[in-house]
């Protein structure tokens, strides 16, 4: 895999001879190894030596090692230290707490804390509905995980999941000004997780479930939605589904096909695949076939799990059987939320005219997007180094902003549909093309429009 500016990034501190021309030799050595130089800074300069910091991107850790080795053999250069910029960014964590009120005098303390705070507490005991207005609850979300299905890394546990949950909290703040808190639970027992979230819920205005393995995540979400009076949103399911529907809405605008008329194949019957199917059906798609490692999921297969049997009851109306290649024949849309490399590029030629391919397994998609583009009319992936990145950050900040603003007690299917439409409509007709079906995550209108769609209020 080639390096990109957003790939594995390192900074090398080099000690070199006092010849600025050596810097050019270093850049050439990096380029010859397939790396990309993104910054060169001379940290010290003297008659005896130069100290140079060179930042570059590599495809992965092995490639980075080769880049370092190539630089180290350049005449007059010694690699003094190598820093992984991603790890440096995480030192000490990525989030912190700030007081919103000044605490400079005794008078400040007497209002923010005792004795003045006691008056507020007594008022809230008498009028519990004011808790959201007079505390952080009204703008706070718990990002809850058990560490069982973290990114594409699997069951790595709550401690290893913490950097991901911190990142999620940082995104909440950046894109929707929401105070989110990482809650990593030391249990993978459904009853214990449900109980733990129920016990912490009074301090939060919403619950974002994250990276909990299927099928446990389904029951946890269902039970919490029943027991809590605040919205519960499983981002791996519903956030993904919202953005996929938004992207598909615009992809079909590009290829001039109607939602009700297309045949869709979804690879992956886990949490994301199940939620995508549910939202596509609600949006009007009639013909969806779900494929897992054993082939098409269809009624009549006695080996189906309970979750897959539920999927079979609402999908595959033509009772298609067979592997992914077989099922893809004449399909209009492929949506992959499964595993790397399961879709051969040439199979796309067996799909209908103007096929749409969403290969969303991350970091390695079901098919190389560059290869898929040779056969498909529209291609999207979860990667940031290709056009049309389908990224949940387009959805969840605005969704929770709208839920909190509306003091909502639940997340409805209609809200999800409205959120998807809001994201899709950010892309104007004169902007829409095969390489631009979904707005960038930095588009300022996205969270505002999603929040307005969820809450019913203009932002």
N, C-alpha and C positions, 0 to 999 in steps of 0.2 A: 504494500500500500504506500502511495506517495505521501510525502510530508505536505502539510498545509500550514498556513499561518496560525491556525487554531489547534494544531496537533500537539503532541508531546513537546513541551517547551522547556528548554534548559538555558541557564546562563553559565558560561565558562569564564573564570577569572584566569587570565593568561599573563605570565611574566615573559616579556620578549626583549630582544636586543633593542637598543635605542634607535630603531629605524622604522619610521611610520609606514614604509613600503611593505613591511611584514604583514600589516593588517590586511592588505590586499591578497597576500598569499593565503592567509587564514580563511578569508571569505571564499577564495577559489577552492580550497580543500573541502570546505563545508558543502559547497555547491556540487562538487564532483561526487560527493557521497550521497547526493539527493536531499540534503538538508536545505533549509531556507533561513537566511540571515534576516533577523527582524530588527536588530539594534546592535550598534557598536559604540562603546563609550570608553574613552581613555580616562581611567581613574587617577593615574599618576604618570608623570613624565619627568625624567631626569637624564643626566648624561650617561648614567649607568644602565638604565632599563626603562621600559614602559610597562605599566600595569593596565591591561585592557580587559574590559568586560564585554563579552560577545554573547548575545542572546540569539538563539536560533530554534527552529522547529524541526522535529523529526517525527517519523510515523509512529514509533513506539519506543519502548525502552531499549530493545536490542539495536534498533537503528541509531538511537542516541549514543549508545556505546561506540558504535562504528564511527560516528561523526567525531566524537571526542578523540578516538585513536588516530583518526586522520589528521586532526589539528596538532596532536602531540608530537607527530613525526615531522612537522614543518620545521625547517632549519631555523634556529634562533628562538623557538617557542617552547615554553614549558606550561603545561596545564596545571595551575596551582590548586584550583578547586572547581567543582561542578555542583551547581545548585538546581534542583528541580523547582521551577517557578510555581507549579501547582501546589507543591508541599509548602513552599514559603508562604503562599497566600493563606494557608489553613492554620499556620502556627498561632496558637492562642484562641482559635475559633474565629468565626466570621461575623458574629453578632454580639451585641452588648446591650445593657439597659442604661437608659438615661432618665434622670428626673425631668419632668416637664414643668416643674414649678421651682422657683428659687428657694434655696435653703441657706440664707445668709445670716439670719438673725434668730433670736429666741422667738420673736413674734411669728416668723415664718414657720418654725418648728411647731409652735403651739397650734397652728392651723392645719399643717400637713400631717402632723402626728398628734400625740396626746398633749393637751386634753381635747382640742377641737375636733379631732377625728371621731371621738366618741359620740358627738352629736349626730354626725353623719351616719354612723353605724346604727344608732337608735332609730333614726328616721327610716333607714332601709329595712330594719326589722319590722317597722309598722307598715311600710309600703315597698314590698319586694320588687314591684315592677320598676322601681327607680334604680335598681342596681346597674342596669346597662347604661343609664345616663350619668350616674355619679361615680362610676369606677371604670377601670380598663376593660371590663367585660364587653362593653359596647363596641370595642374595636379590636378584639383579640380572638385569635384562632389557635387551637391546639393541633399541632401536626404530629399525629400519633402513628407509631410503627412498632412492630415486634421484631423487625430485622430479618424477616423470613423470606423476603423476595425483593432484595434491594437492587434497583436498576436491573442490569442483566447479570448481576454477580451472584445471585442466589441467596441461600440462607446463611448470612454472615453474622447475624446477631445484632443486638441493640447498640452495643458500643461502636461497632464498625459502621452502623447505619447513621450515627450521629452527624457526621459531616454532611450527609445528604439532607438530613432534616434541617440542619443549620442553613444550608443553601436554600432550601425551600422557604424558610422563614425570611431570609434576606430578600428573596424575590417578592414575597408578599409585601414587604416594606417598600421596596423599590418601585413596584408597579401599581400598588393600590393603597399605600400608606397604612397598611394593616400591621398591627403588632402580633406576630406569630411566635409560638414557643415550641421548640422541639421536645417531644415527649417520647422517649425510647423505653419501652416496657421490657422487663426481664422475664417475660413469659410468652409462650406460644400456645397457651391453653385458651380456648375460646371463651369459656366462662370467666376466667381471670381477667382477660383483656376487656370484656364487656363491663365487668364490675369496676375495673380500674378507671375506665373512661367515664362511667356513670358517677364515680366518686369525685373526679376532678372537674366535671362539667359545670358546676356552679360558677367557676371562675372564667368561663369562656363564652363567647357569643356564637361560636361554631366549631365543629370538629372536622378536620381534614385527615382522613385515614390514608395511609401511605405505605406502599411496599409491604403489604401483608399478603401472604400466599393464598392462592385459590386452592380449594373451595372455602377455606376458613373465612376469607374476607367477606364472602357473600352473607354468611350467617351473622358475623359481627356487625356488618352494616345494617342488616335487617333488624336485628334486635335493638341496636342503638337508636335507630329511627323510631322504633315503637316506644322506647322508654324515655327518650330525652325530649325536651321542649325547645331545643336549639337544632339548627340544621346540621346534618351529617352528610359529608360528601367524600366519596372514595375517588381520589383523583386518578388513580391508575385505571379505573373504569370510566367514570363520567367525564373527567377532564379530557382524556384521550378521545372519547366518543364525540364530544362537542367539536373538537378541532378537526377530527376526521370528517364529520358531517359538513363542517364549514368548507373544508378543502374540496370535498366531493361536490358540493353545491356549485362551486366555481369551476371545477374541472369539467363538469357536465355542461356548464355554460360555454366553455371553450369548444367542446366537441359537439355541441348542439344536440344533446340527448336529454330526455326527461327522466326524472328520478323514478317515476312509476313504471318506466319501460325497460330499465336496465337490469341485466343479470349481474349479480355481485358474488364473488367468491372471497370468503374470509378465511385466511390461514391462521389457525390458533383459536381454540375454544376455551381459553382461560378467562381471567377477569376482564382484560381489555377487549378481547374478541366478543365476549358475551354482551358487554355494554354497548359496543359498536353496533352489533346486530340489533339490539333492542331499539336504539335510537334511529337506525336506518329504517326499520319497520315502521316506527312512529312517524318518520318523515315521508313515508309513502312508497318505499321500495317493497316490491312484492316477491321478488325472486332472489333469495340469499341462500347460498350453500356454504356451510362451515366445514373446513377440512382440518383434521388433526393428523398426528403421525400415523394413524391407522387408516386414513382415507376419509371420504365424505361421511359426515354424521347424518344418519337417516333413521327414521322410525322403523322398527322391525329388527333392529340389531340388538340382540339380547345382552350384549356385553357393555352397553352404554352405562356410564355413571349416571347418578341422579341429575347432576348439572347438565350433562350432555343430552340426557333424555328430554329435559326441559327445553333445551335448544332445538332438538329435533322436532318437537311439537309445533314450533313456529317457523321453521326454516325448511329448505329443500322441498318445495312443493312438487317438483317433478320426480322426486325420489331418485336422484342421481346417485350412482355408486362409483367407486373407483378412487384412484390416487389423485394427487393435485393436478398432474398433467392432463388426466382424463377429464376432470371436472372443469378445467379452464377452457375447454373447447367452446367457442362462441360466447364466452363471458365478456361483458363490457368492462368490468372493474375487478381488479385484484387488490385486496387489502391484506397485508401481512403483519401480524403481531405475534410472530412465532419464533423462528430460529434462522440463523445465518445460512445463506446459500441454498435454500430449498427450492428456489425458482430459477430454472435455467433460462437465460435470456431468450433463447430461440423458441421456448414454449409460448412466449407472448405473441408470436406470429399466428398461433392457433386460436387466439381470441378473436373477437369481432373486430370490425373496422373501428379505427380510432380508439384503441384500448387505453384505459387509465390504470396505472400501476402505482400503488402506495406500498412501499417496502419499508416498514417502520421498526423492524427489529434493530436494537441499538446496543453497541456502536456499529455492529456489522449487520447490514440489512439482508433480507431474503434474496436480493439480487443486487448486483452492482448497479447503482443508478445510471452511470455512464453507459453501461452495456444495455440496460433496459431502454434507454432513449433511442436506441437504434430501431426498436420495434414499436414502442408505445407513443401515443400522441401526447400524453401528460404523465410525468413521473414525479412522485414526491417521496421523501424519506424523513427519518428523524434526525438526520445529520445536518450540521450547520455549514458544511463545506460544499453543499450542493443546493441548487434552487429548490424552493418549495419545502422548507422545513416544517414538518408538523410537530409542534412543540406545545406541551400542555400549559406553558406559561402564557399562551394566548388566552387561556380560559380561566384558570382558577383564581388569579387575583381579582379580575372583574366580577366573577361569580360571587366570591365572598364579599366584595365591596357592596354589591347589590343586596346580598342576603343580610348583611349587617345594617345597611342603611334602612332596609325595610323592616328590621327587627323580625325577620322571617323565622318560623319555627320548623320549616322543613324545606327540602329541595324537591320540586315537582318535575315531572317529565316535560311539561309545557315550558318550564324555565329553561331546561336544557336545549330544547328546540329553538327558543327565542335567542339564547346565547349563541348558538351555532349560526343562526341567520345574521346576528349582529356582527360577528367576526367576518363572515363572508361578504357582507355589504360594505365593509371598510374598503375593499378592493373595488375601485370605480371601473366602469365599463371601458374607459379609454386606457386603463392600466392593465386590464386582464389579458393574459396571454399564457401559453403553455408553461412558461418559466416563472409566472407570477400569479398563482392562484390563491395565495394566502399572504396576509400582511406580515411584515416583520414584527418580531416581539417588541421592538422599540417604538412602534407606531403609537403616538400618544393617544389616539382616538380609541384604540382597542379596549383597554380596561374601562374607559368611560362608557363606551357603547354597550359593552357586556353588562356592566353594572346597571345601566338604565334599563336594559332588556330584562334583567332579573328582578329589579325592584319596581319597575313600572314608572320610575321617576326620571325626568330628564336630568342629565349631568352637564 
